Amino acid sequence: MTYRTRRPLLTGANPFATLYDEGGSPTGYASLWRIDWSTRGSGEALVVWTPAGLRVAGGDAALAAWIEEYFVRRFDEARALPSWPAPRVEQAQVRLRVDPGEGAFAEAAGLAVAITGPLDARPFAQPDFPLGGVSHGLSMQVIPCEHASISVDGHAVPGRPLVTRTGGRPASSAVTAVHEAWSA
């Protein structure tokens, strides 16, 4: 096997949650980003999908749009949704708190997300993560969580995260991911 050198692309945190109705259909998805460093700068971004549309907010709208386009829309969670429309990108301050012991909380432009109830903490690394047909390096600490909520303009998105336990190991569609690092 030949070693492939990579360049750093992004470091930070990326909590996310998909909510489901009782029938198992997705009702909402949120991806929260604290970008400590990237090739496009640093800051916070919030991406929220509901069947009514896709909103992206960030203090640096160009950085937030890049996060949505380069990363979020290519993730399995987003590709599993019934649609991924053109985003409404808004320049707005994102108030984001990521706490591995409690979860993650974000607010911006009428959007609010809470991910709580950590169930486990484990490292994850994949040296050949396919993203948009290109191999990337990815590592992070994964903290599956029991609860999540999303609201848009004061209206709660119905649904809850899907939590499973296989062999005692919890998994969830709501995750606080910290120490996330991407390379290309």
Number of C-alpha atoms within 10 A of each C-alpha: 3 4 5 7 8 13 11 14 15 20 22 20 22 25 26 27 29 27 24 19 15 9 7 12 12 22 21 27 26 32 25 29 26 22 22 16 15 17 11 14 12 19 19 27 32 34 26 26 24 22 14 9 14 20 22 25 30 25 19 18 18 16 22 25 24 13 22 24 13 12 13 21 17 15 14 10 16 18 12 10 17 12 13 15 13 10 17 13 18 19 18 19 18 23 16 20 15 20 14 17 14 15 24 25 20 23 22 24 17 12 22 23 24 22 26 21 19 22 17 15 17 10 12 12 14 12 15 13 17 14 17 12 8 9 14 19 20 19 19 21 19 23 26 28 29 23 22 25 23 28 19 18 10 10 11 14 17 15 20 23 25 20 15 13 9 7 6 7 10 17 19 19 21 31 31 30 28 22 14 21 22 20 19 18
